[in-house]
Amino acid sequence: MTNPTLRREAELYISRQSQTVGYRNLVPTNLQEASDLAVANLFWYFKLRDESEEGVPA
């Protein structure tokens, strides 16, 4: 996550996904202050959550 472009993309992804869930504090401004590890963990949390929702029949 040391690549600034990848980190910025991850922050935007987290921000978009968190808004759909109702986590209002996960905005890019707050994510900029988070560590690389925290951003990576949040990214994979939302990524896996999205994948598990896709696999559930409606």
PyMOL commands that set and color helices and strands:
alter all, ss='L'
color gray80, all
select helices_A, chain A and resi 4-21+28-32+36-54
alter helices_A, ss='H'
color red, helices_A
deselect
rebuild
show_as cartoon
